[in-house]
Amino acid sequence: MINGNKLTPAEWEIMDTVWNLGGSPSVRDVLEHAYPNGEKAYTTIQTLMNLLEKKGLLTRKKIGLVNFYTPVTQREDMLQRETEHLISRVFRGSAPALANFLIAEEDLSLDDIKNIKALLKEKEAQLKEK
């Protein structure tokens, strides 16, 4: 993460919503998109978004009485950092160990296995081109 802070599941939900909405959504935009049935209160979302700003993941711009939040990083960059952290911390830096764990522990269908093989072939071809 930007300041080395780990995101909570609720913070991931907020960030994911901000990324999906694009641009600079308000607290109300995030609330209505992520929790259309009122599962969370406005003040809860506002607090989470302010925490994400303090963590350096969102910037805030006030226009009139409304705060608009813009992500500092792209979703893919955040996934990369989180995955690297997981691999480093849990799998002693070994991506193959993570892949082995997922393949061994997950209930994969034949289609899943075909898709994984296709991804591996594509990655192999990319590496051969270098």
Chimera marker file (.cmm) of the C-alpha trace (Angstrom):
<marker_set name="trace">
<marker id="1" x="0.000" y="0.000" z="0.000" r="1" g="1" b="0" radius="0.5"/>
<marker id="2" x="1.006" y="3.554" z="-0.299" r="1" g="1" b="0" radius="0.5"/>
<marker id="3" x="1.973" y="4.246" z="3.301" r="1" g="1" b="0" radius="0.5"/>
<marker id="4" x="2.510" y="0.565" z="4.060" r="1" g="1" b="0" radius="0.5"/>
<marker id="5" x="-0.989" y="0.382" z="5.511" r="1" g="1" b="0" radius="0.5"/>
<marker id="6" x="-2.973" y="-2.788" z="4.993" r="1" g="1" b="0" radius="0.5"/>
<marker id="7" x="-6.539" y="-2.381" z="3.793" r="1" g="1" b="0" radius="0.5"/>
<marker id="8" x="-9.427" y="-3.820" z="5.741" r="1" g="1" b="0" radius="0.5"/>
<marker id="9" x="-12.187" y="-5.665" z="3.854" r="1" g="1" b="0" radius="0.5"/>
<marker id="10" x="-14.471" y="-2.615" z="4.222" r="1" g="1" b="0" radius="0.5"/>
<marker id="11" x="-11.745" y="-0.348" z="2.801" r="1" g="1" b="0" radius="0.5"/>
<marker id="12" x="-11.305" y="-2.726" z="-0.156" r="1" g="1" b="0" radius="0.5"/>
<marker id="13" x="-15.063" y="-2.492" z="-0.823" r="1" g="1" b="0" radius="0.5"/>
<marker id="14" x="-14.858" y="1.303" z="-0.854" r="1" g="1" b="0" radius="0.5"/>
<marker id="15" x="-11.771" y="1.397" z="-3.071" r="1" g="1" b="0" radius="0.5"/>
<marker id="16" x="-13.286" y="-1.140" z="-5.451" r="1" g="1" b="0" radius="0.5"/>
<marker id="17" x="-16.409" y="0.993" z="-5.727" r="1" g="1" b="0" radius="0.5"/>
<marker id="18" x="-14.376" y="4.167" z="-6.332" r="1" g="1" b="0" radius="0.5"/>
<marker id="19" x="-12.416" y="2.406" z="-9.091" r="1" g="1" b="0" radius="0.5"/>
<marker id="20" x="-15.595" y="1.019" z="-10.661" r="1" g="1" b="0" radius="0.5"/>
<marker id="21" x="-17.340" y="4.382" z="-10.615" r="1" g="1" b="0" radius="0.5"/>
<marker id="22" x="-14.338" y="6.136" z="-12.158" r="1" g="1" b="0" radius="0.5"/>
<marker id="23" x="-13.623" y="9.827" z="-11.920" r="1" g="1" b="0" radius="0.5"/>
<marker id="24" x="-14.061" y="11.465" z="-8.535" r="1" g="1" b="0" radius="0.5"/>
<marker id="25" x="-17.180" y="10.146" z="-6.797" r="1" g="1" b="0" radius="0.5"/>
<marker id="26" x="-18.719" y="11.670" z="-3.686" r="1" g="1" b="0" radius="0.5"/>
<marker id="27" x="-19.516" y="9.779" z="-0.500" r="1" g="1" b="0" radius="0.5"/>
<marker id="28" x="-23.165" y="9.678" z="-1.622" r="1" g="1" b="0" radius="0.5"/>
<marker id="29" x="-22.146" y="8.176" z="-5.010" r="1" g="1" b="0" radius="0.5"/>
<marker id="30" x="-20.161" y="5.421" z="-3.285" r="1" g="1" b="0" radius="0.5"/>
<marker id="31" x="-22.909" y="4.763" z="-0.763" r="1" g="1" b="0" radius="0.5"/>
<marker id="32" x="-25.638" y="4.453" z="-3.408" r="1" g="1" b="0" radius="0.5"/>
<marker id="33" x="-23.511" y="2.285" z="-5.699" r="1" g="1" b="0" radius="0.5"/>
<marker id="34" x="-22.008" y="-0.079" z="-3.100" r="1" g="1" b="0" radius="0.5"/>
<marker id="35" x="-24.909" y="-0.245" z="-0.653" r="1" g="1" b="0" radius="0.5"/>
<marker id="36" x="-28.138" y="0.461" z="-2.558" r="1" g="1" b="0" radius="0.5"/>
<marker id="37" x="-30.258" y="-1.137" z="0.145" r="1" g="1" b="0" radius="0.5"/>
<marker id="38" x="-28.861" y="0.993" z="2.965" r="1" g="1" b="0" radius="0.5"/>
<marker id="39" x="-26.573" y="-1.706" z="4.371" r="1" g="1" b="0" radius="0.5"/>
<marker id="40" x="-24.181" y="0.987" z="5.659" r="1" g="1" b="0" radius="0.5"/>
<marker id="41" x="-24.702" y="4.505" z="6.942" r="1" g="1" b="0" radius="0.5"/>
<marker id="42" x="-23.514" y="7.627" z="5.117" r="1" g="1" b="0" radius="0.5"/>
<marker id="43" x="-21.280" y="8.530" z="8.068" r="1" g="1" b="0" radius="0.5"/>
<marker id="44" x="-19.631" y="5.093" z="7.967" r="1" g="1" b="0" radius="0.5"/>
<marker id="45" x="-18.719" y="5.508" z="4.294" r="1" g="1" b="0" radius="0.5"/>
<marker id="46" x="-17.522" y="9.055" z="4.925" r="1" g="1" b="0" radius="0.5"/>
<marker id="47" x="-15.298" y="7.866" z="7.785" r="1" g="1" b="0" radius="0.5"/>
<marker id="48" x="-13.837" y="5.056" z="5.657" r="1" g="1" b="0" radius="0.5"/>
<marker id="49" x="-13.161" y="7.390" z="2.742" r="1" g="1" b="0" radius="0.5"/>
<marker id="50" x="-11.455" y="9.892" z="5.049" r="1" g="1" b="0" radius="0.5"/>
<marker id="51" x="-9.295" y="7.056" z="6.447" r="1" g="1" b="0" radius="0.5"/>
<marker id="52" x="-8.376" y="6.054" z="2.895" r="1" g="1" b="0" radius="0.5"/>
<marker id="53" x="-7.374" y="9.648" z="2.247" r="1" g="1" b="0" radius="0.5"/>
<marker id="54" x="-5.163" y="9.611" z="5.355" r="1" g="1" b="0" radius="0.5"/>
<marker id="55" x="-3.595" y="6.371" z="4.109" r="1" g="1" b="0" radius="0.5"/>
<marker id="56" x="-2.717" y="8.153" z="0.863" r="1" g="1" b="0" radius="0.5"/>
<marker id="57" x="-5.039" y="6.091" z="-1.330" r="1" g="1" b="0" radius="0.5"/>
<marker id="58" x="-7.593" y="8.815" z="-2.086" r="1" g="1" b="0" radius="0.5"/>
<marker id="59" x="-7.353" y="12.552" z="-2.556" r="1" g="1" b="0" radius="0.5"/>
<marker id="60" x="-10.225" y="14.807" z="-1.569" r="1" g="1" b="0" radius="0.5"/>
<marker id="61" x="-11.489" y="17.955" z="-3.244" r="1" g="1" b="0" radius="0.5"/>
<marker id="62" x="-14.319" y="19.958" z="-1.726" r="1" g="1" b="0" radius="0.5"/>
<marker id="63" x="-16.710" y="21.669" z="-4.118" r="1" g="1" b="0" radius="0.5"/>
<marker id="64" x="-19.349" y="23.602" z="-2.233" r="1" g="1" b="0" radius="0.5"/>
<marker id="65" x="-20.455" y="21.353" z="0.603" r="1" g="1" b="0" radius="0.5"/>
<marker id="66" x="-19.571" y="18.094" z="-1.159" r="1" g="1" b="0" radius="0.5"/>
<marker id="67" x="-16.273" y="16.187" z="-0.987" r="1" g="1" b="0" radius="0.5"/>
<marker id="68" x="-15.161" y="14.347" z="-4.118" r="1" g="1" b="0" radius="0.5"/>
<marker id="69" x="-12.554" y="11.590" z="-3.842" r="1" g="1" b="0" radius="0.5"/>
<marker id="70" x="-10.075" y="10.498" z="-6.490" r="1" g="1" b="0" radius="0.5"/>
<marker id="71" x="-7.968" y="7.311" z="-6.265" r="1" g="1" b="0" radius="0.5"/>
<marker id="72" x="-4.226" y="7.864" z="-6.121" r="1" g="1" b="0" radius="0.5"/>
<marker id="73" x="-3.427" y="4.445" z="-7.594" r="1" g="1" b="0" radius="0.5"/>
<marker id="74" x="-5.044" y="2.075" z="-10.073" r="1" g="1" b="0" radius="0.5"/>
<marker id="75" x="-6.756" y="-1.142" z="-8.955" r="1" g="1" b="0" radius="0.5"/>
<marker id="76" x="-4.198" y="-3.304" z="-10.800" r="1" g="1" b="0" radius="0.5"/>
<marker id="77" x="-1.308" y="-1.596" z="-8.996" r="1" g="1" b="0" radius="0.5"/>
<marker id="78" x="-2.972" y="-2.215" z="-5.644" r="1" g="1" b="0" radius="0.5"/>
<marker id="79" x="-3.622" y="-5.872" z="-6.504" r="1" g="1" b="0" radius="0.5"/>
<marker id="80" x="0.037" y="-6.228" z="-7.490" r="1" g="1" b="0" radius="0.5"/>
<marker id="81" x="1.210" y="-4.812" z="-4.150" r="1" g="1" b="0" radius="0.5"/>
<marker id="82" x="-1.226" y="-6.911" z="-2.129" r="1" g="1" b="0" radius="0.5"/>
<marker id="83" x="-0.239" y="-10.085" z="-4.011" r="1" g="1" b="0" radius="0.5"/>
<marker id="84" x="3.473" y="-9.376" z="-3.583" r="1" g="1" b="0" radius="0.5"/>
<marker id="85" x="2.888" y="-8.825" z="0.131" r="1" g="1" b="0" radius="0.5"/>
<marker id="86" x="0.967" y="-12.115" z="0.418" r="1" g="1" b="0" radius="0.5"/>
<marker id="87" x="3.632" y="-14.055" z="-1.505" r="1" g="1" b="0" radius="0.5"/>
<marker id="88" x="6.412" y="-12.518" z="0.579" r="1" g="1" b="0" radius="0.5"/>
<marker id="89" x="4.732" y="-12.984" z="3.942" r="1" g="1" b="0" radius="0.5"/>
<marker id="90" x="2.926" y="-16.313" z="3.542" r="1" g="1" b="0" radius="0.5"/>
<marker id="91" x="4.802" y="-18.161" z="0.784" r="1" g="1" b="0" radius="0.5"/>
<marker id="92" x="8.385" y="-17.032" z="1.562" r="1" g="1" b="0" radius="0.5"/>
<marker id="93" x="8.595" y="-15.081" z="-1.686" r="1" g="1" b="0" radius="0.5"/>
<marker id="94" x="7.652" y="-17.994" z="-3.938" r="1" g="1" b="0" radius="0.5"/>
<marker id="95" x="4.940" y="-17.348" z="-6.530" r="1" g="1" b="0" radius="0.5"/>
<marker id="96" x="5.023" y="-21.041" z="-7.581" r="1" g="1" b="0" radius="0.5"/>
<marker id="97" x="4.258" y="-21.981" z="-3.949" r="1" g="1" b="0" radius="0.5"/>
<marker id="98" x="1.176" y="-19.732" z="-4.074" r="1" g="1" b="0" radius="0.5"/>
<marker id="99" x="0.096" y="-21.234" z="-7.414" r="1" g="1" b="0" radius="0.5"/>
<marker id="100" x="0.648" y="-24.759" z="-6.077" r="1" g="1" b="0" radius="0.5"/>
<marker id="101" x="-1.430" y="-23.984" z="-2.989" r="1" g="1" b="0" radius="0.5"/>
<marker id="102" x="-4.294" y="-22.532" z="-5.032" r="1" g="1" b="0" radius="0.5"/>
<marker id="103" x="-4.340" y="-25.423" z="-7.482" r="1" g="1" b="0" radius="0.5"/>
<marker id="104" x="-4.148" y="-28.046" z="-4.738" r="1" g="1" b="0" radius="0.5"/>
<marker id="105" x="-6.699" y="-26.427" z="-2.408" r="1" g="1" b="0" radius="0.5"/>
<marker id="106" x="-9.289" y="-25.040" z="-4.810" r="1" g="1" b="0" radius="0.5"/>
<marker id="107" x="-12.112" y="-27.092" z="-6.290" r="1" g="1" b="0" radius="0.5"/>
<marker id="108" x="-11.169" y="-26.546" z="-9.937" r="1" g="1" b="0" radius="0.5"/>
<marker id="109" x="-13.378" y="-27.555" z="-12.836" r="1" g="1" b="0" radius="0.5"/>
<marker id="110" x="-12.012" y="-28.821" z="-16.158" r="1" g="1" b="0" radius="0.5"/>
<marker id="111" x="-12.756" y="-25.369" z="-17.618" r="1" g="1" b="0" radius="0.5"/>
<marker id="112" x="-10.755" y="-23.746" z="-14.813" r="1" g="1" b="0" radius="0.5"/>
<marker id="113" x="-7.813" y="-26.042" z="-15.547" r="1" g="1" b="0" radius="0.5"/>
<marker id="114" x="-8.019" y="-25.301" z="-19.294" r="1" g="1" b="0" radius="0.5"/>
<marker id="115" x="-8.055" y="-21.567" z="-18.557" r="1" g="1" b="0" radius="0.5"/>
<marker id="116" x="-5.035" y="-21.866" z="-16.264" r="1" g="1" b="0" radius="0.5"/>
<marker id="117" x="-3.148" y="-23.855" z="-18.913" r="1" g="1" b="0" radius="0.5"/>
<marker id="118" x="-3.985" y="-21.198" z="-21.527" r="1" g="1" b="0" radius="0.5"/>
<marker id="119" x="-2.718" y="-18.440" z="-19.219" r="1" g="1" b="0" radius="0.5"/>
<marker id="120" x="0.508" y="-20.364" z="-18.616" r="1" g="1" b="0" radius="0.5"/>
<marker id="121" x="1.038" y="-20.910" z="-22.362" r="1" g="1" b="0" radius="0.5"/>
<marker id="122" x="0.457" y="-17.207" z="-22.998" r="1" g="1" b="0" radius="0.5"/>
<marker id="123" x="2.929" y="-16.223" z="-20.268" r="1" g="1" b="0" radius="0.5"/>
<marker id="124" x="5.478" y="-18.707" z="-21.635" r="1" g="1" b="0" radius="0.5"/>
<marker id="125" x="5.141" y="-17.210" z="-25.126" r="1" g="1" b="0" radius="0.5"/>
<marker id="126" x="5.613" y="-13.692" z="-23.729" r="1" g="1" b="0" radius="0.5"/>
<marker id="127" x="8.789" y="-14.725" z="-21.923" r="1" g="1" b="0" radius="0.5"/>
<marker id="128" x="10.186" y="-16.411" z="-25.039" r="1" g="1" b="0" radius="0.5"/>
<marker id="129" x="9.707" y="-13.168" z="-26.986" r="1" g="1" b="0" radius="0.5"/>
<marker id="130" x="11.954" y="-11.258" z="-24.570" r="1" g="1" b="0" radius="0.5"/>
<link id1="1" id2="2" r="1" g="1" b="0" radius="0.2"/>
<link id1="2" id2="3" r="1" g="1" b="0" radius="0.2"/>
<link id1="3" id2="4" r="1" g="1" b="0" radius="0.2"/>
<link id1="4" id2="5" r="1" g="1" b="0" radius="0.2"/>
<link id1="5" id2="6" r="1" g="1" b="0" radius="0.2"/>
<link id1="6" id2="7" r="1" g="1" b="0" radius="0.2"/>
<link id1="7" id2="8" r="1" g="1" b="0" radius="0.2"/>
<link id1="8" id2="9" r="1" g="1" b="0" radius="0.2"/>
<link id1="9" id2="10" r="1" g="1" b="0" radius="0.2"/>
<link id1="10" id2="11" r="1" g="1" b="0" radius="0.2"/>
<link id1="11" id2="12" r="1" g="1" b="0" radius="0.2"/>
<link id1="12" id2="13" r="1" g="1" b="0" radius="0.2"/>
<link id1="13" id2="14" r="1" g="1" b="0" radius="0.2"/>
<link id1="14" id2="15" r="1" g="1" b="0" radius="0.2"/>
<link id1="15" id2="16" r="1" g="1" b="0" radius="0.2"/>
<link id1="16" id2="17" r="1" g="1" b="0" radius="0.2"/>
<link id1="17" id2="18" r="1" g="1" b="0" radius="0.2"/>
<link id1="18" id2="19" r="1" g="1" b="0" radius="0.2"/>
<link id1="19" id2="20" r="1" g="1" b="0" radius="0.2"/>
<link id1="20" id2="21" r="1" g="1" b="0" radius="0.2"/>
<link id1="21" id2="22" r="1" g="1" b="0" radius="0.2"/>
<link id1="22" id2="23" r="1" g="1" b="0" radius="0.2"/>
<link id1="23" id2="24" r="1" g="1" b="0" radius="0.2"/>
<link id1="24" id2="25" r="1" g="1" b="0" radius="0.2"/>
<link id1="25" id2="26" r="1" g="1" b="0" radius="0.2"/>
<link id1="26" id2="27" r="1" g="1" b="0" radius="0.2"/>
<link id1="27" id2="28" r="1" g="1" b="0" radius="0.2"/>
<link id1="28" id2="29" r="1" g="1" b="0" radius="0.2"/>
<link id1="29" id2="30" r="1" g="1" b="0" radius="0.2"/>
<link id1="30" id2="31" r="1" g="1" b="0" radius="0.2"/>
<link id1="31" id2="32" r="1" g="1" b="0" radius="0.2"/>
<link id1="32" id2="33" r="1" g="1" b="0" radius="0.2"/>
<link id1="33" id2="34" r="1" g="1" b="0" radius="0.2"/>
<link id1="34" id2="35" r="1" g="1" b="0" radius="0.2"/>
<link id1="35" id2="36" r="1" g="1" b="0" radius="0.2"/>
<link id1="36" id2="37" r="1" g="1" b="0" radius="0.2"/>
<link id1="37" id2="38" r="1" g="1" b="0" radius="0.2"/>
<link id1="38" id2="39" r="1" g="1" b="0" radius="0.2"/>
<link id1="39" id2="40" r="1" g="1" b="0" radius="0.2"/>
<link id1="40" id2="41" r="1" g="1" b="0" radius="0.2"/>
<link id1="41" id2="42" r="1" g="1" b="0" radius="0.2"/>
<link id1="42" id2="43" r="1" g="1" b="0" radius="0.2"/>
<link id1="43" id2="44" r="1" g="1" b="0" radius="0.2"/>
<link id1="44" id2="45" r="1" g="1" b="0" radius="0.2"/>
<link id1="45" id2="46" r="1" g="1" b="0" radius="0.2"/>
<link id1="46" id2="47" r="1" g="1" b="0" radius="0.2"/>
<link id1="47" id2="48" r="1" g="1" b="0" radius="0.2"/>
<link id1="48" id2="49" r="1" g="1" b="0" radius="0.2"/>
<link id1="49" id2="50" r="1" g="1" b="0" radius="0.2"/>
<link id1="50" id2="51" r="1" g="1" b="0" radius="0.2"/>
<link id1="51" id2="52" r="1" g="1" b="0" radius="0.2"/>
<link id1="52" id2="53" r="1" g="1" b="0" radius="0.2"/>
<link id1="53" id2="54" r="1" g="1" b="0" radius="0.2"/>
<link id1="54" id2="55" r="1" g="1" b="0" radius="0.2"/>
<link id1="55" id2="56" r="1" g="1" b="0" radius="0.2"/>
<link id1="56" id2="57" r="1" g="1" b="0" radius="0.2"/>
<link id1="57" id2="58" r="1" g="1" b="0" radius="0.2"/>
<link id1="58" id2="59" r="1" g="1" b="0" radius="0.2"/>
<link id1="59" id2="60" r="1" g="1" b="0" radius="0.2"/>
<link id1="60" id2="61" r="1" g="1" b="0" radius="0.2"/>
<link id1="61" id2="62" r="1" g="1" b="0" radius="0.2"/>
<link id1="62" id2="63" r="1" g="1" b="0" radius="0.2"/>
<link id1="63" id2="64" r="1" g="1" b="0" radius="0.2"/>
<link id1="64" id2="65" r="1" g="1" b="0" radius="0.2"/>
<link id1="65" id2="66" r="1" g="1" b="0" radius="0.2"/>
<link id1="66" id2="67" r="1" g="1" b="0" radius="0.2"/>
<link id1="67" id2="68" r="1" g="1" b="0" radius="0.2"/>
<link id1="68" id2="69" r="1" g="1" b="0" radius="0.2"/>
<link id1="69" id2="70" r="1" g="1" b="0" radius="0.2"/>
<link id1="70" id2="71" r="1" g="1" b="0" radius="0.2"/>
<link id1="71" id2="72" r="1" g="1" b="0" radius="0.2"/>
<link id1="72" id2="73" r="1" g="1" b="0" radius="0.2"/>
<link id1="73" id2="74" r="1" g="1" b="0" radius="0.2"/>
<link id1="74" id2="75" r="1" g="1" b="0" radius="0.2"/>
<link id1="75" id2="76" r="1" g="1" b="0" radius="0.2"/>
<link id1="76" id2="77" r="1" g="1" b="0" radius="0.2"/>
<link id1="77" id2="78" r="1" g="1" b="0" radius="0.2"/>
<link id1="78" id2="79" r="1" g="1" b="0" radius="0.2"/>
<link id1="79" id2="80" r="1" g="1" b="0" radius="0.2"/>
<link id1="80" id2="81" r="1" g="1" b="0" radius="0.2"/>
<link id1="81" id2="82" r="1" g="1" b="0" radius="0.2"/>
<link id1="82" id2="83" r="1" g="1" b="0" radius="0.2"/>
<link id1="83" id2="84" r="1" g="1" b="0" radius="0.2"/>
<link id1="84" id2="85" r="1" g="1" b="0" radius="0.2"/>
<link id1="85" id2="86" r="1" g="1" b="0" radius="0.2"/>
<link id1="86" id2="87" r="1" g="1" b="0" radius="0.2"/>
<link id1="87" id2="88" r="1" g="1" b="0" radius="0.2"/>
<link id1="88" id2="89" r="1" g="1" b="0" radius="0.2"/>
<link id1="89" id2="90" r="1" g="1" b="0" radius="0.2"/>
<link id1="90" id2="91" r="1" g="1" b="0" radius="0.2"/>
<link id1="91" id2="92" r="1" g="1" b="0" radius="0.2"/>
<link id1="92" id2="93" r="1" g="1" b="0" radius="0.2"/>
<link id1="93" id2="94" r="1" g="1" b="0" radius="0.2"/>
<link id1="94" id2="95" r="1" g="1" b="0" radius="0.2"/>
<link id1="95" id2="96" r="1" g="1" b="0" radius="0.2"/>
<link id1="96" id2="97" r="1" g="1" b="0" radius="0.2"/>
<link id1="97" id2="98" r="1" g="1" b="0" radius="0.2"/>
<link id1="98" id2="99" r="1" g="1" b="0" radius="0.2"/>
<link id1="99" id2="100" r="1" g="1" b="0" radius="0.2"/>
<link id1="100" id2="101" r="1" g="1" b="0" radius="0.2"/>
<link id1="101" id2="102" r="1" g="1" b="0" radius="0.2"/>
<link id1="102" id2="103" r="1" g="1" b="0" radius="0.2"/>
<link id1="103" id2="104" r="1" g="1" b="0" radius="0.2"/>
<link id1="104" id2="105" r="1" g="1" b="0" radius="0.2"/>
<link id1="105" id2="106" r="1" g="1" b="0" radius="0.2"/>
<link id1="106" id2="107" r="1" g="1" b="0" radius="0.2"/>
<link id1="107" id2="108" r="1" g="1" b="0" radius="0.2"/>
<link id1="108" id2="109" r="1" g="1" b="0" radius="0.2"/>
<link id1="109" id2="110" r="1" g="1" b="0" radius="0.2"/>
<link id1="110" id2="111" r="1" g="1" b="0" radius="0.2"/>
<link id1="111" id2="112" r="1" g="1" b="0" radius="0.2"/>
<link id1="112" id2="113" r="1" g="1" b="0" radius="0.2"/>
<link id1="113" id2="114" r="1" g="1" b="0" radius="0.2"/>
<link id1="114" id2="115" r="1" g="1" b="0" radius="0.2"/>
<link id1="115" id2="116" r="1" g="1" b="0" radius="0.2"/>
<link id1="116" id2="117" r="1" g="1" b="0" radius="0.2"/>
<link id1="117" id2="118" r="1" g="1" b="0" radius="0.2"/>
<link id1="118" id2="119" r="1" g="1" b="0" radius="0.2"/>
<link id1="119" id2="120" r="1" g="1" b="0" radius="0.2"/>
<link id1="120" id2="121" r="1" g="1" b="0" radius="0.2"/>
<link id1="121" id2="122" r="1" g="1" b="0" radius="0.2"/>
<link id1="122" id2="123" r="1" g="1" b="0" radius="0.2"/>
<link id1="123" id2="124" r="1" g="1" b="0" radius="0.2"/>
<link id1="124" id2="125" r="1" g="1" b="0" radius="0.2"/>
<link id1="125" id2="126" r="1" g="1" b="0" radius="0.2"/>
<link id1="126" id2="127" r="1" g="1" b="0" radius="0.2"/>
<link id1="127" id2="128" r="1" g="1" b="0" radius="0.2"/>
<link id1="128" id2="129" r="1" g="1" b="0" radius="0.2"/>
<link id1="129" id2="130" r="1" g="1" b="0" radius="0.2"/>
</marker_set>
